Amino acid sequence: MPIIHSLEQATDQRLADYRDLTDVALRSKREPVEGIYIAESLKVLERSLMAGHRPLSALTTQQWLGRLEELCERYFELCADLPIYLGTDSVLESITGFHVHRGTLASIARPVLPTVSDLIQDCRRVVILENIVDHTNVGAIFRSVAGIGADAVIVSESCADPLYRRSVRVSMGAVMQVPWTRAGSWSELVSDLTGSGFELAALALTPEAIPLDDFAHNPPERLALMLGTEGDGLSAEALRSADHVVSIPMKGSVDSLNVAAASAVALWALR
C-alpha cells in the first residue's frame, strides 16, 4: 500500500519534483533531464498507470486521498510503497505555484522512447510534428491522433515536450495512449521513413499544393503527415523532403487553420 506523509510545511525537501510547475521554460528543460513528468489529476494518473508508467510519488489533499488510494489499489504492482504527500490546498499552492483544483499531482518516471525505425515498423499512418512550440497544440494533436486515427507520432528535436503537464492535460492523457518518439536529425528521420516505404505529405500553403479532399481519394498505403510550427509552418528542409504538398481548402479571407485544428481535419479526411 502507499505510504502517507502529512506535510508540515511547503519547504519539505521531498517535494522538489513539484516546485515551480508554472515556470514553463524551467520545467521543459528539467523534467526530461531528470527522467520525470507530472501527471495532473486522477484521470491523467490513471492513464499513466494504464500505460504501465511507474509513479514516483503523489501530492494530494484530504478531499482526494480516498480516490487516490482506490486507484493505487487497482494498480498495486506499480503503486506499492508509493509515497503520498498530504497537504492543504494552500500548502499545495505554495509548493506548485498555482491552485491545484484537480486535486492530485503525481511525479511519474518517463518511459524509454523507441527508435524511429522500431516505432514505425507496423504503422500505416504517422504524424510528424516539426518544431511545434505550443504545448497546448501538441496535446490537442495527440488527442486527434488518438480519437480520429493514426498509428504513431514523431516529434522533431525542437518540438515541445508531449509529456509536459499542459500537453498531457490537453490531450486528456492521450500522450500515454499514442505510441511516439523524438527524432534526431531531419535527414535521419526522412531516411528511416522512406526506407520503410513511407511517402511524406506536407500540410502547407504553397502554389503547388493539392487540395486535401483530392489527395484523400487515393492516399499512399504508408503515409507520414508532416505538420509545422505555429506561424511559419514547415521548414524549407521539410518541404523539400515531401513527396506531396497538401492544403485544406478554405473560404473567405481565412487562409489556414490553427495547426491542431488542421491536424484533426487532415486526419479525418485520411482516416
N, C-alpha and C positions, 0 to 999 in steps of 0.2 A: 504494500500500500504506500501511497505518497506520504511524505513526512511534512507536517505543517509547522511553519515557523512564523510566530507572531512578530510583526515588525514594531520595534520601539521607536525607531527614528528613520528618517529618509536617507540618512548618510550611511546606512549599513553597507559595508564593502561588498557583500554578496550580491548586490543589486546592480553591478556595473553594466550588465547586458541591457538594462532598461533605462539607462540615463541618456538624456539629450535626444530623445526619439524624434523631436521636431526639427533637429538640425540635419536637413537632407544631405548636404554635402559631406558632413562628417560621417553619418551613418552609411552612406553609399560606399565610402572608402573602407570604413571599419568592419562592417559585417562580413563581406566576402573574405577579407584577410583573416578574421578571427573564426571563420567557418561556422557562422550562425546566421539565422534570420529570425525575425519577430513575427509570430502569429497573433493577430489581434482579433479577439472574440472566440467564443467556444466553437462556433461554426467553422471558423478557419482552422482552429486547432484540431477539430475532428477530421477535417480534410487532410491535414498533415499526418495524423495518425493513420488514416485510411491508406495513405501513400507509403506508410512504413517509415516515416521520418521520426527520429528519436528526440523527444523533448529533453532539454537540459534542466529547465526549471519553469515555474509558473508564478505569476504575480496576480493576485485577485483580492476581492473584498468578501466580507462575510455573506453578503447577499448572493454571491455566485459560487460560493465554496461547495455547496451540496451538489450542484450540477457538474462542477468540475470533477469532484470525487467520483460521481457516477460515470463520467466519461473515462476517467482513469481506470475504473474497474473493468469497463468493456475492453480496454486496450492494456490490460495489466502487464503484459510482457514488455511493452515499451515504457510503461509508467512506473515500474517497480522502483520504490525508494525515491520517487521524483520529489525534489524539494519544492514545496508550495509556500510562497511568501504571502502572508495575510496582513493587509493593512486597511486603513480607512481610505475613503475617496480622496481626502485632502493629502494624505501621505503618498498615494499613488500619483497624484497630480504633481506633487513637488519632485518626485523621482523622474517622471517621464517628460514633464513639461506641458502636458495637456490633460484635460478631463477625460478619464478612461471610461466613457459612457457605455462601452461594450463589455465592461466588467472584468475581463480577463485578458492577460497577455501571457505569452509563453515564448521562451527562447528555445529555438529548435536547431539541431545540428544540420548543417547543409548537406544534402546528398552529393555524392560524387557524380559529376556530369559525364555522360558518354562522349565518345569521339563523334565527329560528324558522320563518318562512314558507318559506324555502328548504329547511330540513331536512324539513318535514312534507309537502312538495309531493306526493310519490309514496307516502306512508305510509298504512297502514290501521290499524295498532296502534302507539300511542305510550305510553310510560310517563313520568309526571310525578313527580319527587321533590321534595317540598316540605319544605325545612328539615331534611333528614336529616343529622345532625351526625356520625355514626359512620362513619369511613372504611371499616371492615370491612363494614358493612351496604351502603354504596354499592357497593363492589366485588362483593359477593355478588349484589346485584340486577342489576348489569351482566352477571354470569355467567349468571344465569337468563334474562335477555333474550336473550343470545346463544345459549344452549343450548335453550331452550324455544320462544322466538319472540316477538319484537316488532320493529318496524322502526327505532325510534329512542328515545332517552331525552332528556328535557329536565329540567334541574335548576334549582331556584329560586335567587334571588340569594344566599340564606344557606345553601344546601346545601353539604355537604362536597365537596372537590375530587376528582372522579373520577380525576385524574391524580396524586394524592398517592401516594407509594410504597406505602403499605399497601393502598389501594384497587386499585391496579394489580396488586399481588401476589395479593390475594384473588380478584380477577376472572380470574386466570390470563391476563392480557393482553387480556381481552375488551373493556376500555375502548378499545382501539385498533381493535377489530373492529366495535363497535356505533356507528353514527352518533349524535352527541349534540351538545347545545349548552347554554349557560346563558341563562336567560330574564332579561328586565328586570323590570318591574313585573308583578304578578299580573294586573292588568286588561288589560295589553297582551298577555300570554300567552293569556288567555281569548279576547280579540278575535281573535287570529291563529288559534286553534284553531276557534272557532265559525264564523269567516269562511271557513274551508276545509272546512266540513261535518262537523267532528268533534263527537261527543257526549261529554260528560265524565262519567266514572264515578268516584265517590269510594269507596275501600275504607275503611269506617269502621263503628264501632259506634253506631248510632242506632236509635231505635224504629221508624223507617220503612224501615230497610234491607232490601233484597231479598236472599234467600239466593243465594249465588254460583251454585249449580247451576241455580237457576231463571233467573237473568239470562243464564247461558251458553247456554240453549236457543235464544235468538234475539237475539244481541248486535247492536249497531249496525254498519253497514258500516265506518264510520270511528270508532274509539274511542280516547279518551285515558284511561288508567287512572291515577288520582291516588293516591299513597302519601304518608303524612305522617310527621312526625318521631317518633322513639322516645318513648314515654311519652304525650305529649299527642295524637299523631295529627295529622290535618289541621286547619288553622286554620278559624275560623268563616268567613272570607272564601272559602276554598277550598270549604267545604261549601255555601255559598250559591251558588257558581257551578256546582255539579254538576247535571247532568241526571238522574243516577241515584245512589243510595247503595246500596252492595253490601257484604255481610258474608259471612265464611266461617263456616258453621255449626260449632259446637264442642260437645264433650261434657264432662261432669263439671263441675268448678269452674273450668276454664280458659276465659277469655272471648275470648282472642285469641292470635295467634302473633307472634313477632318479625317486624319489617317485611320483612326479607329472606326469611324463610320464607313469609310471606304473599304476597310477590310471586311466588314460584315456584308456589304453589298457584293463585293467580289466573291467571297466565299459562298454566298447564297447562289450566285449565278453559276459557279463552278462545282457545286455540290454533286 
